[in-house]
Amino acid sequence: MSTFEASPPIFSLVVTVLNEAENIAPVCREIAECLDKLPPCEVIFVNDGSTDQTLNTLIKAKHSVLPHLRILSHDRRLGKSAALRTGIEAAHGQWIATMDGDGQDNPLEFSSMLAIALKTPENPSLVVGIRLKRHDRLSRKIATKLANGFRQFLLKDKCPDTGAPMKVFRRSDFLRLPQFEGLHRFLPALMQKYRIKLVCYPVKHRSRLYGSSKYTNFNRAIVGIGDLMGVMWFLSRTHLPRDIKEQ
């Protein structure tokens, strides 16, 4: 049995949601069905101030399919990065796995991603699930491709899909990073600055189950430019020693 009650979790699965009421039940069922194929884990959903029935549907899922589900709610919409921070700060696992709650990510992928992350614990990694074939609208595919190319060119992070929702990393490594909205799109560049090894792992991407994305291409582009400039400044001002010796 792979639950927090049975044994301490090796990792915490953090799912952030905003107005995803229609997708909650099928996503929770899929997570429940694959728990016995994963290392001991806990499941945390962070409700980022949803105004639909997302919270009520999560509570129903906790009673029906995920009895140990932890539900955390913001009193208002704060953004995906803030929701991730809320979930990760509350997590009990040493390792964190993240995914979206719209049905486009397959939680079974974490079996391989976690194996990679746990292979060399003394040399921690950030494992990013690279979406090789995107099942999104054409306009979003183009916008994402342009944004990823622009980020790679300026940040040299060697990650073709920095905004990929499926990621695995150490909780302590994430909590070392400065908090700002948009942080989740820059984890490869920021963690590599702290000498965390990047591993890109190909995953299958699926069509959204119901509804549409809560973020427009225009909104993401305008905000992303400011975030990118801020990250470039932060990286230029972060200086780490190659070695520390105690005399």
N, C-alpha and C positions, 0 to 999 in steps of 0.2 A: 504493500500500500504506500503510495507516494504522497503523503500529506504531512503537514506541519505537526499534527497531533501525534503521528506515529513515530517520527524522528525529526531532529533538527533539520531544517531545510539546507540543502547545499546551495540552492539558488532561489531567488524570488522572481516570479514572473510579474512584471508591472505592465498593465494595460491602461492607457489613458483614453478617455472617451468624452465626446461633446455631442449631445443630441444624437445618440445612436440607438434609440429605443428599439427600433426594428431589428437591429443586428445583435443586440445583447444576448438573447436566448440562444441562437445558433452558435455564436462564438463561444459562449460558456459551455455548451454541450460538447463542442469539439475539443475544448481544453480538458474537460472532465474525461473524455474518452481516451486522451493520450497521456494522462498523468502516470499511468502504470508503466509507460514506456520511457519515462524520464527519471532522472535522479530525484531524490526527495526534494520537494519544492513547496512553496506557498504561492498563492495567486492573489494579487492585489489589483483591484480596479480603482482608478482615480477618476471620479466624475468631476469634470472641470466646469462646474456651474451650469449644467444642462437645464434647459427650460422645457423639455418634453418629458416623456415618461421613463427616461433612462434610469434614474435612481430607483423608481418603483420596480422596474424590470430587473435590475440588479438584485434587489432584495428578494424578489421571487426566485431568481436563479440560485441564490444562496440557499434557499429553503428546499429547492427541488433537485439541483444537479451538482452544486459546488458548496457543500455544507461548511467548508472551512474558508470560504471566500472572504477576503477582507475588503471592505468598501470604504473608501475615503472620499469625501466630497468637499469641494470648494464652495464658498457662499456666493461666488460670482465667477465669471469666466476670467481666468488669468493667463491662459495660453498653455500650449503643449509642454514647453520646457519647465514651466512652473509645476505643472501636474506631474511630470516625471520626477522632479525634485521631491515633491510631497511623498510620492510612492517609494522612492529610493531611500529617503531619510527614515521612513517608517519600516523598511524592510528588515527582515531578520537574516536573510541569506548573505553569505560572503560575496556571492556572484549574482549579478542582475541580468535578466533577460527582458527585453522590451519588444512589444508588438502593438499594432493598432487594433482597434475594436470594430473594424468595419467588415471583417471577413476576408480581406485580401491577403492576409498572412496565415500560413499554416503552422501551428505550434509544434507539429511533429519535426519540423526543421531544427528545432532546438536540441534534439538528441545529438545530431552531428556537430552543431555549433558549440555546444557545451563540452563535448569530447575534445574538440580542438582547444578550447580555452583552458580545460583542466589538465591537458597533456603536460604542460610545463609550468606548474604553479609558481615556481621561483622566477619565471620570466613571463609576467602577466601579459595578456593580449587583449586587444579589442577586436572582437570578431563581428564583422558587418555582413549582413545577409544581402548580397548584391542582387537586385532584381534584373535578371537578364532580359526578360520579355515582359514589358509593362502592359497591364490590362487597364489602361486609363484612356480618357478622351485624347484625341490627337493633339489638341491644343495644350493639354497638360504634359503630354510626352515631350513635345517640342520645348515648352518652357523649362521643364526639368532638365532636359539634355543641355540646353544653353546655360542654365544656372550651374549645373555640375561642371561643365567645361570651363566656365568663367572662374569658379572657385578653385578648380585644380590648377589653372594657369597662374593664379595669384598666390595660392597657399602652398602649392606643391605637395599636397597631402597624399597623392597617389591612390585616391579612392574615387572610383567612377560613380558612386551613388551615395553621397554623404548624407542625404536625407532619408535613407532606407530605414524603415521603422524597426526591422528586426536586427537587434544588436545584443551582444553578450559582453560583459565587462565586469571588473571587480567594483563592488560598491564603494570601497575606499578610494579608488582612483577617480570615480565620478565626483565624489564629495570634495575632492581637492580643487575642482575647477570653479571659476567664478560663475555666479548665477546671473543669467540674463535670458530674456525671451528670444528664442532662436538658437540657443545653445546646442540643442539636439542635432542641428544640421552641421555643426562644426566639430563634433566629437573626434573624428579622425585626426584633424589638424591639431586640436588642443591636446589630446592624449599622447600623440606622438611627440609633442614638445616635452612632455613629462616622461619620455622614453618608454611609452607603452607600445608594444609591437602591434602593428595593424595586420589583420588577416582578413582578406576578402573571400567570402564563401558564397557561391552561387545558390540562390533559392528561387523557387517558383512563385510567381506573382499571380494572383487571381483577380477576377472582376469583383467589384464591390457588391455585397449582397443586396442592400437596399439603400436608397437615398443617394446623396451626393456629398462631395468633399465640402467642408466648412470653410475652406480657404480658396480665394480666387487667385489666378495667376498674377494679376496686377498687384494685389495686396502683397503676395509673397515676394514679388520682384522689388517693390519699393522698400519694404522693410528689410529684405535680404541685403540690399546694397549697403545700408547703414550698418547692419550686423557685420558684414564682411569687412568694412573699414575698421570697425571696432576690434574684430578678431586679429586683423593684421597689426594693429597697434599693440594689442596685448601680447602677441607672439614676439614682436620686436622688443618689448620691454621685459620679457621673461628670461632671466639668466639663471641657469642651473650649473652647479659644479660637476665636473666629470667624475670626481672622486672625493670622498670625504674621509679624512684620517683623524683619528683621535689620538692625541699624544699623551 
